[in-house]
Amino acid sequence: HSERCARSRHNFCSRQAQAMLSRTSYVHIAARAFRGAAAKPSPSVLTSSPCIGTRPALGASVRKLHRWKKALTDRAPSLSKGKASLAVEEASRFQQRLPPSLKEAGVALAEVVPAGPETLNTLRGRVVLSGADLTSIRPDPEGDASLRGLRTILLSDGREKRSTAELEGVRQEFLEYFHKSYTLSEKLHEMFTTASAFYEKHERLRHPPIFYLGHTASFYVNKLHLGKYISSRIDPVLEMQMAVGVDEMSWDDWDSNSYVWQSGAEARADESRAAEFLQTVLDFRRDVRLMVDRMIRTQPMEWPIKKDSFWWVIMMGIEHDHIHLETSSVIHRQADISVVQPVGAFPICDRGRFHKSPDSSAARSLPPNRLIPIEHGTTRLGRSWEGTKTYGWDNEFGKESHVDVAAFAASEFLVSNKEFMDFLQADGYKTQRFWSEEGWSWVSDMRPTAPGFWR
């Protein structure tokens, strides 16, 4: 009886969805497409809903909606913004009336209507690029603000067991921590105004941004495959090519001919091809997000969470995302000012004293940045695997030891631009005594004249 009810609700829902979405002209194309033999969905579309294969009637409706989605997204680049906006509004109203059974199937607005080029956030659906121009990306004040101040998850609290309700609460923590971290990585790349900027080596000792956009996603696939939690891959070529970052001891890591993506010069010469490969990487990120989301929702919950657990692998992927948030933000800040735009999730700091001239009264009135002496002492290195409450990388663990730290001094404040300008004016990049042996070797090789992000 419940299955018949579910079927009835979904048949109604499918008719309602078709009627509502067909108010925009391009949905007629989708309707014709899935009525014919050409509408057979690809395996990736079929497997993008966790319920398919478990509840036949539900799965059939989900597959139909996914076929709509595929037809819509295939046509999306040729649509006008007005038609796309109308579709989003209609689908949003439709989504609010979805029956619970369809919500359980994991079909949301993002699965019916593509996200469009206003964001690179794949949580909202498949990101569809209409070309190389990315200036249509818009800040999302409420969503951007929610991504700040993420806190890591507690993996142990001294108890051997937790109640079912508590474990489900931990599962929700993982879902939120994963999606927000994954989204934040995508938001960081919204600063570029054109697809070709993703292929430029803004820091010549590192890969271009297109690599890191795919790298943080491929990390999940590679680690889950290595741990035998999955047996099949999503895109073996990308997962291999985007697996390993730059090793400064390996001369061929910087050779653009070794990789599937274009060089910066090639991307500038052929922007459409650059946009096409960027679309491939964004689709890959979306597929990885769906896979990890599905696994977090379905894997048995454990407590405490230890290093040989599925949940430890997910934490590794999230914390790996955070590492590249820091390193990529430094790389992106060195991009030419002509290819960057404001990003809502990373607002410009509005605290401090700002002036274009280092000789201004604002700059000269800064308080002195004195060095504060720190006395000699000891610090702990290493920690035990047993009883650890938070995630850590392998090199953080091992035999615990306490080592002596000699007395030193640290500046009271962060170094200001004005202070670093004083360093430049004192020929800091030309004076060896200001540098360690390793630092001077870097200066001699790179020949900097100012910080790379000064523009």
N, C-alpha and C positions, 0 to 999 in steps of 0.2 A: 504493500500500500504506500509506504513512504517513498519507494522508488518511483511509483507512478505519479505521486504528487510532485516529486522533484522533476520528472520528465515534463509534467504539465507546466510547472512554473518556468522551466527553461525554454519550452516551446514559445510560451507567451513572451518571455524575455527576449528571445531571438527575434520574434516578429516586431516587438517594440523597438529594439535596437536598429533593425533594418529600416523601419519607418522613420525613426528620428534622424539617423545618419544620412538617409537618402535625400534629405533636404538640401544637401550640398551636391553639386553636379558630379564631382569626382567619385562620390560613393556609388553612383550608378555604374561606373566602370568596375568597381569592386564587386557589386552585386552580380553583374554579368560574368565576371571572372570566376567567382566561386560556384556559379551554377553549372559551368561547363567542365569538361575533363581537364582543362588547363589549370583548374583551381586546386588540384591536389597539393596539399601543403608539403613543404620539405620536412625531413626528419628533425631539423633544428627547431622548426616552428612547432611540430607536434610535441616535442619533448620539453618545450618551455613552460608547460604547466604541470605542477607536481601531481595533479589528480588524475591525469589521463592514464587509463589502464586499470584504475581501481574502481571507478563508478561509471559504467558504460554510458548511461544517458547523460550524465554530467559531462563526461569526456567529449561526447559528440558535440554538445553545445559549445564547449570551450574550443574545440577544433574549428568550429564554424567561425567563432569570433576571431581566432588567430588567423584564419584565412582572410577575413576582412582586413585585419591589421596588416598582413603581408601585402595585399593588393593596394591598400591605402599608402603604405610607406614606399612601395615601388613607384607610385605616381607622385609622391609628395614634392620632389624637387621642382616639378612643373606647375605647382599650384600657386595661386595668388595668396597673399597673406590674409586677405579678407575672407576667402573661402575656408582657409585653414582655421582662422579664429572662430568663424561660425560653427565649424565642426567641433571644435573644442568646447564651446559653450553648450552646444546641444548634447554632446556626450557627457559633459559634467552633470547636466540636469538628469540625464538618463542614469548615470552612475549612482546618484543619490537614491534612486528608486530600485536599485538592484535587490533581488531577493537574497536572503542569507545564503542559500545554497550556491548561488553563483559567486558570492563573495568568498565562500570557502574554497572555491575552485582557483582562487588566486587571480581572477580576471578583474583588472582595475582599469581606470581610464587610460593609463599608460599602455595597456595591452590592446586598446582599440584605436586610439588616436596617437600618431607619432608626436614626439615632444617638439619637433621643429628646431630651427636654428637659434632660438632665443637663449639656449643654455646648452652646456655640454654635460649636464647632469643626467646620466643614464637611468637614475632612479625614476624619473618621470616618463620613461619610455625610450624607444629607439630615437637617438639623435639623428636627424636628417639634415645633412648639409645641402644647401641650394647652390653651392659653388665655393670658391675660395674665400670670399668675403665673410668675415666673422663679426663685423661691426653691429650686426643685429642683436648680439648677445646683450641681455639686460640684467641688471642686478635684481635679486629677489630679497628685499630687506628682511622679511620675517624668516625665510628659509636660511639665508646667509647667517643671520645672527644665531640661529639654533645650532650651527656647526661649531661655534666657539666654546672653548672651555671643556673639551671632552676629557673624561676621567677614565683611567684604566680600570679593568674589571678585577675584582678580588677573586682569586682562584682557590683560596683555602682560608679557613677561619679557625682551625684547630678542632673542628667537629668532623667526625667520620661520616656522618650522614646528614642529609637535609630532606625536608618533607617534599612531596610531589609539587605542591604549590610553590615552594621556595625554589625548586629546581627549574620550574617553568619561568619563574621570575628571572633567574640567571640566563635562561635561553633568550628572553626578551632583551636583556642587557647586551648579549652578544649580537643580536640582530641590529639593535640601535647603534652599537659601537662600530660594527662592520659597515653598515650603510652610510653613516655619517662620515667615517674616515674615508671611505671609497669616494663619496661625493666631494669631500673636501679636496681630494687629489684632482678630480675633474674640474672643480671650480678654479683651482690654481692655474689651469691651462686656459681659462677664459680670458686671460689678459692679452692674448694675441689677437690681432685684428685681421690676420690673413693666414691661410693654410701654409704658405711657404715658410712662415716664421717657425713652424714646428720642425723644420729640417735644418735650420741654421745652428751651427755650433756657437752658441753665445758665450760659452766658456770652452776654449779650444782643447782643454785637457779632459773634456767630458763628451758624452754622446749628445746629440740634439734632443730636444724635448719629445719628439715623436717616439724615441726609444723608451723614455721613462713613462710615457703615457701607457705604452703596452707592457712595460716591464713589471709594474706593480700588479697588473692583472695576471700576467703569465706566471708570476711567483706562486699564486694560489694553485693554479693548475699543476704546476711542476711539483710542488710539495705534496699536494693531495695524491698525485699519481705515484710519487716516490713512496708515500706511506701506504699505498694500496687501498686508499679510500675510494678511488675512482679507477676504472680500467680503460676508459676511452678519453681521448683528448678533444679539444674544441677546434684548435687550429695549430697543428703540429709545427708548421713553418714559423709562425709568429712565436710560439712557445719556445722554440729552439733559438731563433735569432734574437729574441728579447729576454733571454734568460740571464745573461751575464753582463755586468757593467764593465766599465773601463778598468783594466789592470795597467797601471802606469809602468810596469816592467815588461809589458808586451807591446812591441812596436806596431803590430798590425791591428790593434784594437781601434785605431783612429782612421783606418782605411775605409772610406765610404763604399768602395767597390766590393767589400766583404759582406754587405748587408742588402736586404730586400728593399729598403727605403732609399729615396733619392738623396743626393747631396743638396746642400743649400742652393748652389748655382742651378742645378737641374730643376729644383722646385720652383725657383723664381722664373725660369724659362718656360715651364709648363705647369701653370697654377692648377689647371683642371686635373691633371694627373696627381698633383700633390693633394688636392681635395679628395680624390678618389681613394688614395691609400689611407688618408686620415679617416675617411668614412669606414674603411675596413677595420682600422684599429678601434674606433669607437664602437662598432658593432661587436667586435671581440670583447671589449670591456663589458658591454651589455650582457652578452652571453655568459661571461664569467660571473657577473653579479647575480644573474638568475640561478646559476648552478650553485654558488655558495649559499645564497639565500635558501634555496631548496634543502640543502644539506643541513644548514643550521636548524631549520624547522623540523627535520625528520630524524636526525641522528639522536641516539639515546643520550640523555643528559647524565653527567657523572659528577661526583663530588667525593673528595677534593679532586681538582683537575691537576694531573701530573704530566710530566714531559712526554710520555708515550701515548698521550690521549689525542683524539681528533681535535678536541677543543684547544689544545696547546698549539696545534698547527694553525688553526684559525687565528689565534692570538698572534702567532708569528707573522702571518700575513698582514694583520692590522698594524702591528708595530713596525713592520717593514714599510708600510705605507707612510707612517709618520716620519721615518728616517728620510724618505725621499721628499716629503713635504718641505723639510728643512733644506736639503741640498738643492732641490729643484728651484725653490724660491730664490736662492742665491744665484743660480744660473739664469733664471728668468729676468732678474733685475739687471743683468748685463746686456739684455737685448736692446737693439736700437730703439730709441724713443718713438720712431715713426711706425713701429709695428706693435705697440702696446696700448692698452686702454685700461681704465679703472675696473677693479674687480670688487664686487660687493662683499664677498666673504673675506677680503683682505684689504680693509680700508686704510687709507693713508693716515699715519699717526697725527693726531691734532693736538698733542701735548708737547710743550716745549717752546722755544723761542726760534722763530723762523725769519730769515732775511736772506736775500740773494747775495748780499755783500758781506764778506768776512770782516770788513772794517766798520760795519754798522754798530750803533750803540747796543742793539739787541745781542749781537755776537760778542761784543767786548764786555758786556755786563754779566757774562756767565760766571757762576761761582768757581773758584779754583778747584781743580780735580786732584786732590792730594792723594798720596799713596799711604795706605793704612798698613802698619806692620802686623804680620801674623806670626805668632810665636811658634817655635819648634814644637812638634807633637807627633802623634802616631795616627795612622788611619788603617782601616780594615780593607783587605783585598780578598775577593772571593766570597762565596756563600754556598751553603749546602743545598742540594736538590730537595732534601727532605724538609717538609714543612714550609717551603717557600710560599708566600702569600700572593706574590705578583709575578707576572711574566718576566723572564730574563733571557738574554742571549747566552749561548754556550760558553763564551769566554768570560762571563760574569761568575760562573760557577767553578767549583773545584775546592781544593783545600783552602780553608780560611786561614789567613795570616795577618799579622799586624806589622806594618812597616813604619820606619821613622821618616818624617818629613821635615826637612830643614826649614828654618825660618825664612819667610819671604814677605813681599809686600804686594798689595793689590789696590787698584784705583778705587776711589770711593764711588764714582759714577761710571757709566758707560762712556767710552771715548766719543766725543762729539765731532761733527764735521769740521767745526772751527778748529779743534785741537789737531785733527788730521791735516787740515790745511797748513797749520803752523809747521807740521812735520814735512810737508811737501816743500814749503818755502825755505826750509832749512836743508834742502837737498837730501831728504831722507832716503830717497831711492838711489842716490848716488854715493852714499856714505856707508862704507862697509862696517864701521864700528857699531852701527845701530842694529846689526843683524847677526844671527847665529850663522855658523858655517853652512848649514842646510838652507837657511833662509836666503843667504847671499847667493847661493847656487841657483835658487829659484829666480831671484831678481836678475841675475846675469843671463838666464835663459829666456825669461818672459819679457824682460825690459819694460816693466810697467812705468807709467808716468802719473797715474792716479788710480784710485779704486775703479774696478770695472763697471760699477753701477753708478758712477758719477756721470751725469749727462748734462 
